[in-house]
Amino acid sequence: MNDEQNKPVKRYVFDDISSEYYAEYEEPQIARPDKDIPRPPVATPPPEPQRTYTPKKEGPRFSIIDTFYFKPEEQSPAEPRAEFHSILHKLLELVQEVLFANTVVLFWVNRERQLLAVADKMTKSSTFTKELRLPIGNDVVSRIAVSGKPEIISEINPAAEIDVVPYYESPVGVKSLIGVPIFYRDEVIAVLVADSLSDEGFGRETVPLLGNFTRLFSAILRAITDKYDLALVKSAFNSLKWLGNELMTKTDVNSILTTIATAISDTVDAEFVSLVSQSEAHTWSVSRIVKRSGSEYVEEGCKVSLSDTLAGKAVRENRSLYMEDLSRIEEHRFNQSEPLGKGYFVAIPVSGLNTCFGIITVESLTPAKFSSLEVDGMKQLVNLGAFAAEVSQAYQLL
């Protein structure tokens, strides 16, 4: 048993997915102790061994595109996000079938937060982690995310499995693993990983094969991103056109603010859109709410605390606020009596030259829900409404 645990793990690190140059390592496997103990500082890694050149071998000829089809009942939905996830799930299913893998999983790489987020998976195991976000650490998936180099790990012993493979709640008998990075605009945005219960489940020829899938994935991502961006631009343009026509009929600031909130709620896929405005008594409150969720939320008319809330901060500083995940902060949105929120939150002031007429808040229960393009679209709508509010106010002062 001790000999088995002390057996070094075989690790191949490739320069890229062409698999022509690689470095071979033999490393000791670290068994997880029964109790967590402080680990000594990581020593400086030895210099990389001499790279070996292996010419490409002619493998079986088949086209991924020919295999990648949808049955009529599996046609992908029209909405871009749903369409992407539908295609991704089919792609992982195909990878699992081609490689005879136990599990195939795609991780998004979030460098800012140092996280690996599970995008989707196909697994035969019942102990796949329920955590959707894993910290970037010293495991093989994290190593690929940081280095951008494909790796194959083989002869993993059970005592070290949970250290090498981070996405199971308990050991399942994984003996070999392969992972390849996925690039988008010259950055590693994802890692595609497959594991096997066989010692030699993957060979060097598997890297270029898996590389075909990553190239297909990147092409699909680019196509759907372009399609999604085009749909957003079209939606924002239609909303700007509608808002412009509506503002022509509004003569007071309050009706203009309400119209802005309506335009944004019709444009973005958000659970809550609210308008915060000032009353004649010079108090700030939530004057309008558009809800698409049955979740608990503040009621129209609730007072806004300017000193210690997100909405109050947007009013005081007259600037936009963006919170990707409310569950990670302790600040309330409107007042201290409401429950803390969760998900994405943005507050955009409706501002003139020297005046904040109000703020529009947009909230989704999904963290990091809106892209920068969507937020820019919201700001364009607010800016158009702010100009109309300023003209209306100036006209009333004449």
N, C-alpha and C positions, 0 to 999 in steps of 0.2 A: 504493500500500500504506500509506504514511504517512497519507494523507488518510483512509483507511478506519479506521486505528487511532485517529486523532484525532477521529473522528466521535462526538459525544456520544450517550450512551445515553438513551433515553426511559424515564422512571420515573413511574408513577402511584401515589400513596399515598392510600388511601381511609380515611375515618373509620370505616367499619364495612362489613359485608358487604351492606348495602342498596345500596351503590354510588351513592347520590344526591349525596354531597359528596366531592370528591377534589382533591388538589393535584398539579399536573403539574410535573415537574422535567426539566431537561436537564443531565446530568452528564458530565464527561470520564471516559473509560474508562481504567483503569490497567492497562497491559500488564505481565505478569509478566516480570521480567528473567531473563536466562540464569542469573545467579547471584544468590543471596539477598543483598541489601544492606540495611543498617539503614534503616528507614522514618522519615521525620520525624514529629514529633508531629502528630496529627490536628488540623486547624484547627477553630475554632468554626464549626459549620454556619451558612449564611446563614438569615435568617428565612424561614419557609414562604411560598410564593406565595399569592396570593388563591385561595380555594377556589372551584371551579366547581360549580354546581348543574345536574344533568342529570336530568330526570324519567324515571321508569322506562318502559321500552318493553315493549309486549306481545310476548313471545317465543313460541316454539312451546309448546303446552300438552301436557305429559305428566307423569305421576306417577312419581317415583323409586320409590315403594313398588310400583307395578304392575310396574316393570322388575326390581325387586330380588327375585328368587326363586331357589330352589335346585332343581336337578335331584335326583331321588331318590338318585342315587349321591353327591351332594354335601351331603347333610344334615349339618348341623353337629353335632359331638360333644356329649354331655351335660355333660361337665365344663366349668365356667364359663370357665376360661382358654382351653381349646381351642375352645369355642364362640365366644368373642369373636374370636380370631384367624381362625377360619374365616369369620365374618361380615365382618371387616375386609378380608380378602383379596378377598372377593367385591365389597365396596364399592369398593376401589381398581380392580379390574378394570372395574367399571361406569364409574367416573370416566374412566379411560383411553379407554374406548370412546366415551363421549359427547363428550369434548373432542378426540379424535383426537391424544392426547398421545404424545410419545416415552417419557416416564417420568412415573409418578405415585408419590409416596412420602409416607409419614406419619412425622413425627419426633415422639417424645416430648420434652418440654422439662423438663430437670432444672436448676432454678435454683440449688440448693444447690451442685451440682458444676460448674455452668456447662457443661453438656453437652447435645448433641442426640443422642438415641438413635433409631436406625432401628427403627420398629415393624414396618413391612412395605413392600413396593414392588411395582410392576408396571413393567417396563422392557423396551424393545427393544434396549437397549445392552448390550454385553458388558463395558464398562469401568466399570460401577457399582462404587463403592468396596466393599471387603471389610471396612472398618472399621465396626463397629456403633455406635460412639460418636464423635461429632465435637465438638470444642470450640466453644463459642459465640464467634464472632469478629465480623468486619465484613461478612460475606457477607449476601445478601438473606434467607436463611432465618433467620439469627441476628437480623437486624434486625426481622423480623416477630415472632419469639419474644419479643423485648424490648419492642417498641412495642405489640404487640397489634393492629396495623393491616394490612389486606390491601394487597398491592402487585402491580403488573404491571411487568415489565421487558421492554423490546423492543429490537431492533436491537443485540444483543450481538455484538461482534466476536470472532473466534477468539483474538486475543491476550489478551483480558481474561476469557475464559470461565471459566477455572479459578479466578479470583478471585471471580467473581460466583456461580458455581454450585459448591458445595463438595463435592458427593457423587459426582463422577467422578474416576477415577484419571488420566485424560487427556482432552483436549478431544474432544467428539463432534459439534460443530457446532450446539450449542444457540443459537438466535437469540432466543427469547422465553421468559419464565417467569412463572408466576402463583403466588402463595402466600397462603393465608388462615389466620388463627389459629383454634384450636378452644378454646373456653372450657368450664371445668367449675368450678362454684362460684365464679364471677367471677375465675378465674385462667386464664391461657393454659397449657394442659397439653400442647398438641400444635400442630404446623403441618402443614397439608396443602399439598403443592407439586406442580405439574405443569409440565413444560417441553415445548417444541416446537422443531422444526428449521426452522420458518418465522418470518420477521421479525414478522409480525402474526398469530401463532398465537392470541392471546387479546385480546379487546376488553373495554371497560368492562362490557359486558353479561355477561361471563363471571363476574364477581365474585359477583353475586347467585345465579347458577346454581350456582357452587361452594359458596355459602353454604347452599344447600339440602342439599348433601351433609354439610356440617359440622353442621347442625342434626340431620340423621338420625343422624350418628355420635354426637353428644352424647346423643340419646335412647336409642340402643342401649347406650351406655356406662352411662347411669344405670340402665337396666333390668337389665343383666347385673350391675352392681355390687350392686344391691339383691338380685338373685337369689343372687349369690355370698355376700353377707353373711348372708342368711337360711340358706343351706346351712351356713355356718360356725357360726352360732349353734346350729343344730339338731345338728350334729356334736359341738360342745362340750358341749351339754346331755346328749346320749346318753353321752358319755365321762364326764362328771361323775357321772351316774347309775350307770354301770357301776363306776367307781372307788369310789364310796361303798359300793356293795354288796360289792365285793371287800375293802375295808379293814375291814369288819365282821368278817372272818374272820382277819385278820392280828394277831399278838400281839407281833411283834418289829420293831424299826426296819429291819433289813436287808430283810425281806420287804416292808415297806411301801414302801421306796425302789424296789425292783425292780418293784412293782406300778405305781408312778407312771411309771416309764420305759416300761412296757408300754402304759399308757393313752395316753401322748403319742405313742408310735410308731404306735399305731392311729388317732390323730386327725389328724396332720399328714402331708403328703406330703414327707418328708425322706429323704435317702439314709442318714443316720446319726443314731441317737439313742443317747447313752451316759450311764451313771451313774458318777459319781465319788464314792467314799465312803472312810471312814477304817477301817482295820483295827484289830484289838485291839492291834497293836504301834504304833499311833498314826501310821502312814504312810498317805498318800493314794494311791489307785490307781484305774484304770478297772476297775470290778467287773462291768459289764455293757455290752454293745454290741448294738444291733439294726441290721443292715446291709441296705440295699436296693440296693446298688451293688457292683460288682466292683472298684471303685477301691481302690488301696492305702490302708490305714488302720491305726491302732494296734490292738494285740491286747488282749484282756481280760487284766487282771492287770498291765498296764504301769504303772510308777510315775509319779506326777504331781509335777512340780517346782513347788513353791508360790511360789518367789521370782521366776521369770522366764517364766511362761506365762499364757495367758488363763484357763485353768481355775484355776490357782493364785491369780490375782488375784481371781477370783470367790469363792474360799474365804476368802482373807485379809480381803477387804473386805466379805464377806457381802452382796453386791449383784449384780444382774443385769448382764450385759455383752451388747451387741449389735454385731456386726460385719457390715456389709452386703456386704463383699467382702474376704475374707482375702488375696487376691492383692495388695492394696494396702498391706499392713502386713508387718513383719518378725517379728512375734511368733509363737511356736509355740503350739499349743493345749494340749498336755499335757506334753511334755518336749522337750529340745533334740535328741534323736536322731531324732525323726520328721521327715518332709518337711514343708515349709510347705504350708498348706492353700490352698484357693481356694473362692470362693463365700460363702454366708451362714452365719454362726455365731452362736448365742445360748447363753449359759450362765445358768441360773436356779438360785439356791441354794434348797435345801429347808431353811428356817430356822424355828427356834423363837424364843422370846423372847431367849435369850442363846446359842443354839447353832446351828451350821451342821451339819446331819446329813449333807449331801452336796450335790452339784449335778447337775442334768440339763443335758446339752449337746445341742443340736439343730443339725444341719448339712445344708446343701444345696449341691450343686455349682453352683447357679444364684445369681448375686449378687442381693441384694435380693429374695429369693424370697418371704418371708412378710410379709403385711400386719400392721398394728398390731392388727387384730381377731384374727388368728391367734395372735400373740404373747400377747395378753391371755388367750386361751383356754388356752394352755400354762400361764400363770402361775396361772390359777384352779385348774387341775388340781394344780399343785405346791403351792399354798396349802392345798388340801384335804388332800393327803398330809402336808404339814408339820404340820398340826393333829393328824392321827392319830398321827404319829411322836412329837409332844410328849406327847400323852395316854399313849401306850404307855410312853415313858420315865418319866413321872411315876408310872405304875402300878408299874413295876418297882422304883422307889426306895422304895415304901411298905414 
